[in-house]
Amino acid sequence: MISSIPVCLSEIKETHVVDDSRPLIMFERFGFTEDGKAEVTIKDISWKSKKQNYNNGNNNNKDQVLNPSSLGFFFVRDLAFPVMINESQYIEGFCSLSSRYAKLVYRFEKTVPNSSYSGAVNINDPDEYILLFGNCQPEFQVSMFVKTEMYNSQHGIKDYLPAGQTQLPRLYLMFFFTYTLFFVMWVFICIKQRPIVDKIHIVMAALLLVKALKMICASEDKLYVSETGTPHGWDVAFYIFGLFKGIMLFTVIVLIGTGWSFLKPYLQEREKNVLMTVIPLQVLENIAYVVISETGPATQDWMAWNHMFLLIDIICCAAVFFPIIWSIRSLKEASKTDGKAARNLEKLTLFKQFYIVVVGYLYFTRIVVPASAHVVNYRFEWTMYAAAEGASLVFYLFIFHNFQPTEKNPYFVVDDEEESEARQILEEDDSFEL
């Protein structure tokens, strides 16, 4: 999911590993060019047997001795990583540090507790690599402080963004200007049609504003990471506006799905329940996103936060469909009794299109774009972000065009023939049945 890919991670990272016995600990994925370099600093290295925890601190397991050479850092190509995982499951006595796919960075052969290490590795074969820590004696827990610094050199200038993300600052800046222009045009339309502007149109304007602010924060974040390796506080602003954007987007979808403001001036109890469910879930989802972005995969509970993020996103995506389905069914029933089949057919057609577009948007951004990561070359990773943001822009254009404040012609009269045709379509067209 492109919405789950951290956007604000710095490429100078500091990680504390505490009593970790995992055989493999992933620290970072980075796309290198021909002049790539990785610097790794390790401090306060220590280890202990897991059995010490069960013996209340008494070291009664003298038969267990750690071989320091069974611990170390190494790189592996991103494409080779699944193969290595597969080998570890089926080869008895497998040690990741001895794998043919491992490019050693540092092995703890002569390391003693509380010692330090600092070194650098030149990447001469450009590709996307994963930095891993291997523990071939998982009966021992390891603790240490690790600082990683990865970058590509261009004409002697360090670029801390992976090779596939160097276009992101300009891409996000372009979308910032696009949404700013979009917001100005929407405000102009609302002012021009002021007598018929509904509350939903004000909410939609707020959505455009926070989306534009999120884009400029994303652009500045990536720009500072590219030049210095850290976001200099822009990540905080990105998280804040990302939170508001997420809440506003799902709120707008739910409110439009209910027909609030432009079809009816109130929300039913079940519609309020959907809204009151989606908003807190969006807050929780963004909290999970921040934890995922700031901690990194080296943290032991990082995968649990990922699962929580994905689960919440799925629940929110599913929840927004209910109001749309309820509105379609309500209009379908109303068309049988109120004698306004032509107008109801027009509304039903619009809500059906809205339903299809929401499904298409969520499917594309949540499934198609992430799946493309397996076929897109790592140097063109930025195209996935461009596709996701492009789909979002098209989705926004559809919503704002079809639900803009427009004045219905009071002299529009539907003759009996058109009314009869519309009634027949409503009765025979099964596509309105959801």
Number of C-alpha atoms within 10 A of each C-alpha: 17 20 16 18 14 14 20 23 22 24 23 18 19 17 18 16 18 15 17 22 23 19 19 19 19 17 21 18 19 25 23 28 21 14 17 25 19 19 16 20 15 20 17 15 19 17 19 20 21 17 17 14 11 10 11 8 9 10 14 10 12 7 6 13 11 16 12 18 16 18 23 19 23 20 24 22 20 17 13 14 16 11 11 19 12 10 15 16 10 9 9 8 10 14 19 26 26 14 14 10 16 20 18 17 20 20 17 15 12 9 15 13 14 13 13 15 14 13 11 15 16 14 18 12 11 14 21 21 21 21 24 24 23 23 25 24 20 18 17 21 20 20 19 20 16 20 16 19 18 26 26 25 15 12 7 8 10 18 22 29 27 22 23 20 22 19 18 24 21 14 19 23 18 15 21 22 14 14 21 19 14 20 21 14 13 21 16 12 15 20 13 12 15 12 10 15 19 17 12 20 21 13 16 23 20 18 22 22 19 22 24 25 20 23 26 21 28 27 26 23 27 30 23 20 24 24 15 17 23 21 23 13 12 21 23 15 16 21 21 17 20 21 21 19 22 19 20 22 19 20 23 21 20 23 23 23 22 27 21 19 16 18 11 10 10 13 15 10 9 12 20 16 11 19 23 12 14 24 18 12 18 23 15 17 24 23 16 22 24 20 17 23 20 18 18 20 18 20 18 17 13 18 14 12 18 19 12 16 23 19 13 19 22 13 13 20 18 12 17 26 18 16 22 24 18 17 20 25 16 12 18 20 13 14 21 14 9 9 13 16 26 21 15 22 20 12 17 22 15 15 23 20 14 20 19 11 16 19 15 14 18 17 14 19 22 20 13 17 21 18 15 13 16 10 7 13 13 20 17 15 20 17 21 20 22 17 16 20 18 14 18 16 16 13 18 17 13 14 18 16 11 13 15 17 22 12 10 8 7 6 6 7 8 13 9 10 9 13 17 16 13 19 19 12 14 22 13 9 9 9 9 18 11 10
